[in-house]
Amino acid sequence: MQNGSWMQKLADRADLSAEPLPGLPIIEIAGDTRVLIERHDGMTEYSRERICVKVRYGCVCVCGCGLELTRMSKEQLIISGRIDCVQIQRRGR
């Protein structure tokens, strides 16, 4: 059996969905210079080293150097700079 077909069978059997559940945030990391967060509830902290964004289940904190908010709308925001770490902090922990 070829490796590619084995991986496809495993994915099909697991019934992995490409779409997130409704209402949950979508977080995309592009290399080490950009983070996109969709379905956010605003920022809770903003500095050149740390930006925290409120989401449904807690907070997403992006740490790095020279961070800046390059786009923000009701639906999404983009953080650019040198990304060192992206942390998810759940409420109550």
GUTIDREN-177283 format. One record per atom (N, C-alpha, C): residue number from 1; residue in three letters; x, y, z. Coordinates in steps of 0.001 Angstrom, whole numbers, padded with zeros to 6 digits, always signed. Layout:
residues N
+-----+-----+---------+---------+---------+
:   n : res :      px :      py :      pz :
+-----+-----+---------+---------+---------+
: NUM : Ala :       X :       Y :       Z :
...
+-----+-----+---------+---------+---------+
end
This chain:
residues 93
+-----+-----+---------+---------+---------+
:   n : res :      px :      py :      pz :
+-----+-----+---------+---------+---------+
:   1 : Met : +000853 : -001176 : +000000 :
:   1 : Met : +000000 : +000000 : +000000 :
:   1 : Met : +000900 : +001241 : +000000 :
:   2 : Gln : +000552 : +002223 : -000827 :
:   2 : Gln : +001328 : +003449 : -000903 :
:   2 : Gln : +001019 : +004336 : +000294 :
:   3 : Asn : +002010 : +005128 : +000686 :
:   3 : Asn : +001875 : +005994 : +001853 :
:   3 : Asn : +000729 : +006995 : +001681 :
:   4 : Gly : +000600 : +007609 : +000497 :
:   4 : Gly : -000446 : +008593 : +000258 :
:   4 : Gly : -001837 : +008012 : +000403 :
:   5 : Ser : -002067 : +006818 : -000116 :
:   5 : Ser : -003392 : +006207 : -000014 :
:   5 : Ser : -003705 : +005815 : +001429 :
:   6 : Trp : -002703 : +005386 : +002184 :
:   6 : Trp : -002894 : +005050 : +003587 :
:   6 : Trp : -003334 : +006279 : +004377 :
:   7 : Met : -002685 : +007420 : +004121 :
:   7 : Met : -003031 : +008655 : +004817 :
:   7 : Met : -004451 : +009090 : +004469 :
:   8 : Gln : -004842 : +008973 : +003207 :
:   8 : Gln : -006185 : +009363 : +002788 :
:   8 : Gln : -007234 : +008475 : +003456 :
:   9 : Lys : -006963 : +007152 : +003517 :
:   9 : Lys : -007902 : +006231 : +004170 :
:   9 : Lys : -008068 : +006562 : +005645 :
:  10 : Leu : -006955 : +006910 : +006296 :
:  10 : Leu : -007009 : +007278 : +007706 :
:  10 : Leu : -007850 : +008541 : +007904 :
:  11 : Ala : -007639 : +009546 : +007061 :
:  11 : Ala : -008412 : +010789 : +007156 :
:  11 : Ala : -009887 : +010532 : +006885 :
:  12 : Asp : -010195 : +009704 : +005888 :
:  12 : Asp : -011589 : +009378 : +005580 :
:  12 : Asp : -012247 : +008634 : +006737 :
:  13 : Arg : -011535 : +007693 : +007321 :
:  13 : Arg : -012085 : +006905 : +008424 :
:  13 : Arg : -012326 : +007777 : +009655 :
:  14 : Ala : -011439 : +008725 : +009902 :
:  14 : Ala : -011574 : +009614 : +011056 :
:  14 : Ala : -012653 : +010657 : +010834 :
:  15 : Asp : -013104 : +010821 : +009584 :
:  15 : Asp : -014127 : +011800 : +009230 :
:  15 : Asp : -013729 : +013196 : +009715 :
:  16 : Leu : -012498 : +013583 : +009388 :
:  16 : Leu : -011999 : +014898 : +009789 :
:  16 : Leu : -012649 : +015980 : +008946 :
:  17 : Ser : -013245 : +016943 : +009585 :
:  17 : Ser : -013912 : +018037 : +008899 :
:  17 : Ser : -012942 : +019201 : +008732 :
:  18 : Ala : -012979 : +019837 : +007578 :
:  18 : Ala : -012106 : +020983 : +007323 :
:  18 : Ala : -012691 : +022266 : +007908 :
:  19 : Glu : -013948 : +022268 : +008269 :
:  19 : Glu : -014612 : +023468 : +008766 :
:  19 : Glu : -014709 : +023440 : +010286 :
:  20 : Pro : -014376 : +024552 : +010947 :
:  20 : Pro : -014525 : +024611 : +012409 :
:  20 : Pro : -016004 : +024679 : +012792 :
:  21 : Leu : -016278 : +024372 : +014048 :
:  21 : Leu : -017647 : +024448 : +014533 :
:  21 : Leu : -018129 : +025893 : +014518 :
:  22 : Pro : -019412 : +026117 : +014280 :
:  22 : Pro : -019947 : +027486 : +014246 :
:  22 : Pro : -019696 : +028222 : +015559 :
:  23 : Gly : -019284 : +029474 : +015450 :
:  23 : Gly : -019057 : +030307 : +016618 :
:  23 : Gly : -017666 : +030232 : +017204 :
:  24 : Leu : -016918 : +029187 : +016884 :
:  24 : Leu : -015562 : +029085 : +017422 :
:  24 : Leu : -014603 : +029917 : +016595 :
:  25 : Pro : -013568 : +030476 : +017233 :
:  25 : Pro : -012621 : +031302 : +016491 :
:  25 : Pro : -011785 : +030466 : +015530 :
:  26 : Ile : -011282 : +031127 : +014502 :
:  26 : Ile : -010348 : +030527 : +013561 :
:  26 : Ile : -009030 : +031269 : +013732 :
:  27 : Ile : -007957 : +030535 : +013976 :
:  27 : Ile : -006640 : +031125 : +014184 :
:  27 : Ile : -005708 : +030537 : +013131 :
:  28 : Glu : -005141 : +031398 : +012295 :
:  28 : Glu : -004204 : +030961 : +011266 :
:  28 : Glu : -002860 : +031627 : +011503 :
:  29 : Ile : -001803 : +030827 : +011475 :
:  29 : Ile : -000444 : +031335 : +011656 :
:  29 : Ile : +000280 : +031177 : +010329 :
:  30 : Ala : +000795 : +032275 : +009796 :
:  30 : Ala : +001526 : +032258 : +008527 :
:  30 : Ala : +003005 : +032483 : +008827 :
:  31 : Gly : +003774 : +031407 : +008810 :
:  31 : Gly : +005197 : +031508 : +009119 :
:  31 : Gly : +005408 : +032048 : +010511 :
:  32 : Asp : +006395 : +032936 : +010646 :
:  32 : Asp : +006646 : +033541 : +011958 :
:  32 : Asp : +006451 : +035054 : +011926 :
:  33 : Thr : +005596 : +035516 : +010976 :
:  33 : Thr : +005409 : +036966 : +010841 :
:  33 : Thr : +003953 : +037423 : +010824 :
:  34 : Arg : +002985 : +036496 : +010870 :
:  34 : Arg : +001593 : +036939 : +010745 :
:  34 : Arg : +000644 : +035953 : +011428 :
:  35 : Val : -000336 : +036499 : +012157 :
:  35 : Val : -001397 : +035699 : +012767 :
:  35 : Val : -002735 : +036335 : +012409 :
:  36 : Leu : -003654 : +035513 : +011908 :
:  36 : Leu : -005012 : +035945 : +011585 :
:  36 : Leu : -005956 : +035301 : +012587 :
:  37 : Ile : -006817 : +036110 : +013201 :
:  37 : Ile : -007816 : +035597 : +014139 :
:  37 : Ile : -009182 : +036055 : +013653 :
:  38 : Glu : -010051 : +035086 : +013379 :
:  38 : Glu : -011425 : +035382 : +012969 :
:  38 : Glu : -012360 : +035028 : +014110 :
:  39 : Arg : -013507 : +035715 : +014157 :
:  39 : Arg : -014535 : +035519 : +015196 :
:  39 : Arg : -013993 : +035884 : +016575 :
:  40 : His : -013419 : +037081 : +016683 :
:  40 : His : -012860 : +037570 : +017945 :
:  40 : His : -013859 : +038493 : +018638 :
:  41 : Asp : -013547 : +038831 : +019891 :
:  41 : Asp : -014384 : +039730 : +020695 :
:  41 : Asp : -013602 : +040948 : +021169 :
:  42 : Gly : -012552 : +041345 : +020427 :
:  42 : Gly : -011778 : +042527 : +020775 :
:  42 : Gly : -010475 : +042184 : +021476 :
:  43 : Met : -009669 : +043206 : +021696 :
:  43 : Met : -008366 : +043032 : +022337 :
:  43 : Met : -008459 : +043317 : +023824 :
:  44 : Thr : -007633 : +042623 : +024595 :
:  44 : Thr : -007558 : +042873 : +026034 :
:  44 : Thr : -006200 : +043434 : +026432 :
:  45 : Glu : -005199 : +043283 : +025564 :
:  45 : Glu : -003858 : +043798 : +025843 :
:  45 : Glu : -003177 : +044105 : +024507 :
:  46 : Tyr : -002413 : +045230 : +024488 :
:  46 : Tyr : -001728 : +045606 : +023253 :
:  46 : Tyr : -000394 : +046265 : +023569 :
:  47 : Ser : +000681 : +045644 : +023117 :
:  47 : Ser : +002013 : +046251 : +023191 :
:  47 : Ser : +002820 : +045708 : +022018 :
:  48 : Arg : +004035 : +046207 : +021843 :
:  48 : Arg : +004896 : +045742 : +020744 :
:  48 : Arg : +005413 : +044330 : +020988 :
:  49 : Glu : +005295 : +043832 : +022234 :
:  49 : Glu : +005766 : +042490 : +022579 :
:  49 : Glu : +004651 : +041492 : +022829 :
:  50 : Arg : +003423 : +041984 : +023056 :
:  50 : Arg : +002325 : +041064 : +023403 :
:  50 : Arg : +000982 : +041673 : +023015 :
:  51 : Ile : +000191 : +040895 : +022291 :
:  51 : Ile : -001173 : +041299 : +021940 :
:  51 : Ile : -002095 : +040153 : +022333 :
:  52 : Cys : -003098 : +040454 : +023160 :
:  52 : Cys : -004061 : +039449 : +023597 :
:  52 : Cys : -005431 : +039784 : +023026 :
:  53 : Val : -006100 : +038769 : +022536 :
:  53 : Val : -007383 : +038918 : +021860 :
:  53 : Val : -008412 : +038024 : +022545 :
:  54 : Lys : -009534 : +038603 : +022908 :
:  54 : Lys : -010603 : +037856 : +023561 :
:  54 : Lys : -011337 : +037019 : +022515 :
:  55 : Val : -011557 : +035741 : +022848 :
:  55 : Val : -012346 : +034845 : +022008 :
:  55 : Val : -013392 : +034164 : +022886 :
:  56 : Arg : -014240 : +033409 : +022270 :
:  56 : Arg : -015391 : +032814 : +022959 :
:  56 : Arg : -015014 : +032037 : +024226 :
:  57 : Tyr : -013953 : +031282 : +024213 :
:  57 : Tyr : -013602 : +030413 : +025336 :
:  57 : Tyr : -012457 : +030935 : +026193 :
:  58 : Gly : -011974 : +032155 : +025915 :
:  58 : Gly : -010886 : +032700 : +026709 :
:  58 : Gly : -010136 : +033787 : +025969 :
:  59 : Cys : -008832 : +033562 : +025793 :
:  59 : Cys : -007980 : +034585 : +025206 :
:  59 : Cys : -006882 : +033931 : +024365 :
:  60 : Val : -006537 : +034582 : +023251 :
:  60 : Val : -005403 : +034174 : +022425 :
:  60 : Val : -004345 : +035256 : +022585 :
:  61 : Cys : -003159 : +034874 : +023066 :
:  61 : Cys : -002072 : +035827 : +023270 :
:  61 : Cys : -000953 : +035540 : +022280 :
:  62 : Val : -000563 : +036576 : +021565 :
:  62 : Val : +000530 : +036490 : +020604 :
:  62 : Val : +001709 : +037249 : +021194 :
:  63 : Cys : +002856 : +036574 : +021318 :
:  63 : Cys : +004059 : +037200 : +021875 :
:  63 : Cys : +005136 : +037239 : +020801 :
:  64 : Gly : +005958 : +038286 : +020850 :
:  64 : Gly : +007023 : +038411 : +019876 :
:  64 : Gly : +007712 : +039750 : +019990 :
:  65 : Cys : +008136 : +040271 : +018847 :
:  65 : Cys : +008876 : +041521 : +018802 :
:  65 : Cys : +008356 : +042370 : +017644 :
:  66 : Gly : +008155 : +043654 : +017888 :
:  66 : Gly : +007671 : +044545 : +016843 :
:  66 : Gly : +006269 : +044223 : +016382 :
:  67 : Leu : +005441 : +043725 : +017295 :
:  67 : Leu : +004071 : +043344 : +016932 :
:  67 : Leu : +003235 : +044586 : +016665 :
:  68 : Glu : +002358 : +044475 : +015684 :
:  68 : Glu : +001406 : +045543 : +015406 :
:  68 : Glu : +000143 : +044945 : +014818 :
:  69 : Leu : -000944 : +045641 : +015046 :
:  69 : Leu : -002231 : +045258 : +014494 :
:  69 : Leu : -002321 : +045877 : +013103 :
:  70 : Thr : -002282 : +045044 : +012069 :
:  70 : Thr : -002273 : +045585 : +010715 :
:  70 : Thr : -003663 : +045643 : +010098 :
:  71 : Arg : -004610 : +044919 : +010664 :
:  71 : Arg : -005998 : +045012 : +010206 :
:  71 : Arg : -006917 : +044559 : +011332 :
:  72 : Met : -008027 : +045293 : +011488 :
:  72 : Met : -009023 : +044893 : +012478 :
:  72 : Met : -010396 : +045274 : +011984 :
:  73 : Ser : -011288 : +044300 : +011980 :
:  73 : Ser : -012692 : +044535 : +011666 :
:  73 : Ser : -013511 : +043729 : +012670 :
:  74 : Lys : -014814 : +043791 : +012559 :
:  74 : Lys : -015672 : +043015 : +013456 :
:  74 : Lys : -015425 : +041522 : +013311 :
:  75 : Glu : -015079 : +041099 : +012106 :
:  75 : Glu : -014938 : +039681 : +011822 :
:  75 : Glu : -013533 : +039137 : +012064 :
:  76 : Gln : -012499 : +039950 : +011787 :
:  76 : Gln : -011146 : +039412 : +011858 :
:  76 : Gln : -010134 : +040483 : +012235 :
:  77 : Leu : -008977 : +040000 : +012704 :
:  77 : Leu : -007851 : +040908 : +012908 :
:  77 : Leu : -006567 : +040193 : +012509 :
:  78 : Ile : -005588 : +040985 : +012092 :
:  78 : Ile : -004304 : +040455 : +011675 :
:  78 : Ile : -003214 : +041119 : +012509 :
:  79 : Ile : -002353 : +040294 : +013080 :
:  79 : Ile : -001214 : +040750 : +013858 :
:  79 : Ile : +000042 : +040420 : +013061 :
:  80 : Ser : +000911 : +041419 : +012883 :
:  80 : Ser : +002158 : +041218 : +012140 :
:  80 : Ser : +003342 : +041577 : +013016 :
:  81 : Gly : +004493 : +041039 : +012689 :
:  81 : Gly : +005737 : +041265 : +013422 :
:  81 : Gly : +006483 : +039952 : +013513 :
:  82 : Arg : +007470 : +039879 : +014399 :
:  82 : Arg : +008166 : +038609 : +014609 :
:  82 : Arg : +007403 : +037836 : +015681 :
:  83 : Ile : +006748 : +036751 : +015266 :
:  83 : Ile : +005930 : +035942 : +016167 :
:  83 : Ile : +006807 : +034886 : +016826 :
:  84 : Asp : +006871 : +034905 : +018150 :
:  84 : Asp : +007629 : +033899 : +018895 :
:  84 : Asp : +006726 : +032832 : +019497 :
:  85 : Cys : +005490 : +033219 : +019847 :
:  85 : Cys : +004619 : +032290 : +020568 :
:  85 : Cys : +003154 : +032708 : +020395 :
:  86 : Val : +002283 : +031722 : +020234 :
:  86 : Val : +000841 : +031953 : +020238 :
:  86 : Val : +000263 : +031030 : +021314 :
:  87 : Gln : -000371 : +031625 : +022327 :
:  87 : Gln : -000920 : +030857 : +023446 :
:  87 : Gln : -002434 : +030990 : +023492 :
:  88 : Ile : -003082 : +029896 : +023839 :
:  88 : Ile : -004524 : +029917 : +024078 :
:  88 : Ile : -004730 : +029763 : +025571 :
:  89 : Gln : -005369 : +030755 : +026179 :
:  89 : Gln : -005646 : +030736 : +027599 :
:  89 : Gln : -007142 : +030588 : +027800 :
:  90 : Arg : -007542 : +029453 : +028317 :
:  90 : Arg : -008967 : +029197 : +028551 :
:  90 : Arg : -009433 : +029908 : +029806 :
:  91 : Arg : -010675 : +030322 : +029808 :
:  91 : Arg : -011273 : +030964 : +030978 :
:  91 : Arg : -011272 : +030010 : +032162 :
:  92 : Gly : -010998 : +030526 : +033347 :
:  92 : Gly : -011068 : +029721 : +034552 :
:  92 : Gly : -009814 : +028915 : +034842 :
:  93 : Arg : -008734 : +029136 : +034085 :
:  93 : Arg : -007495 : +028376 : +034343 :
:  93 : Arg : -006383 : +029317 : +034694 :
+-----+-----+---------+---------+---------+
end
